[in-house]
Amino acid sequence: MLLIGLCVFSTILFAQDVQPQTAAASAAFGNCPAPTTAGVKICAPFIFPSATSIASPIQLIASGTGSGGAVRLMEVFIDGKKVAQASGNLFDSPVKVSIGTHRLVVVELDTSGSFRKSAPISVSIVGSTVGETCAPPSSPGVNDCSPGVGGCNVSGWTSIIASGTGASGTVRRMELWKGSVKLANFSGNFINTNMYFPDFTKLQIIEVDSNGAFLKSPIIITQAC
């Protein structure tokens, strides 16, 4: 475990080894506007120029703009091998990467068949939360196992591990919010991902169930130990 955190249950009612993947049924938002010219913009997991080390899975968020038409696919390559893809011009999903240093490239493929690649990024995977679990709460709500309310990071990045129990049905997705902006959707009732945030960033996790009802975790404030 790379972080020290507390497991917190919220009951406030408000109404993979790497394999190729497609976009989830629910659209992800990502807070990653597409570049103004043809190409690829990578917005996460790294937000600091000097940061390259992180644990797996990494929350990769990238957007693209086509050179000959609308972007049809966003493709993720690790060491020259395609490991994931998403339909449309936004990739926003956890990607499992093995321990070690790797070369990451994201490619946008547009409807005309043209493509543009991101500049390669050297990613150093120095740990993993892949095997870590977080039991869903026994009553409706969100169980934030990491970082936890009042928890702190012993590494430069934040591990987000949480689960949910539906307010009125089966949990359809978990949402990660930074302030008033949704960063990502996760299918099902579980989140396990890693990304960078500045200290004192306000995060919140929301479970959305099959009947459209939802519950929010308490506000989580990121900070180094």
Buried (B, 14 or more C-beta within 10 A) or exposed (E): EBBBBEBBBBEEEEEEEBEEBEBBEEEBBBBBEBBEEBBBBBBBBBEEEEEBBBBBBBBBBBBBBBBEEEBBBBBBBBBEEEBBBBEBBBBBBBBBBEEEEBEBBBBBBBEEEBBBBBEEBEBEBBBBBBEBEBEBBEEBBBBBBBBBBEBBBEBBBBBBBBBBBBBBEEBBBBBBBBEEEBBBBBEBBBBBBBBBBEEEBEBBBBBBBEEEBBBBBBEBBBBEE
